[in-house]
């Protein structure tokens, strides 16, 4: 599904029942999850979790975020693209939610938001109990080793360990893993056309 470039989403009406795994580019979801105007950061994280919950109700989910490594070529390119230069401070989930442009336009803030989302997804026992009884959730954030949650049990996926910072490359590896674990149908949610070129 190309969420941004084509401004359309492939309908799952005809293919939904065949999908057993969805590999999701986390940054694409950052832009489509409801952004509450007068809410807290935790309200936005709840909306993000709600999106993931909807997919977990249907199939396994591999959620992959870009990594932010200091002094890498990619980090230099990101800093050059920043659209909103503003003061950076430590984000906490009970803080007022800045506007979407301010939060996602500053690399350090976006990175902190991603860390908060990953931490919440990996530690929220109620979410695990409600959403991982049937399907597996694999979260790839800023750690080298992704975290898998299934039936409330949390394990490190050392077999998926990677030092690459680009989510698109990590997604390809995890798609191959999904196929190797006998998933009969997989979907990819991304907002970049080159992800599909790599596939």
PyMOL commands that set and color helices and strands:
alter all, ss='L'
color gray80, all
select helices_A, chain A and resi 16-18+26-32+41-56+73-81+100-105+107-123+125-131+158-160+167-180+193-198
alter helices_A, ss='H'
color red, helices_A
select strands_A, chain A and resi 21-25+60-64+137-140+146-150+153-157+186-189
alter strands_A, ss='S'
color yellow, strands_A
deselect
rebuild
show_as cartoon
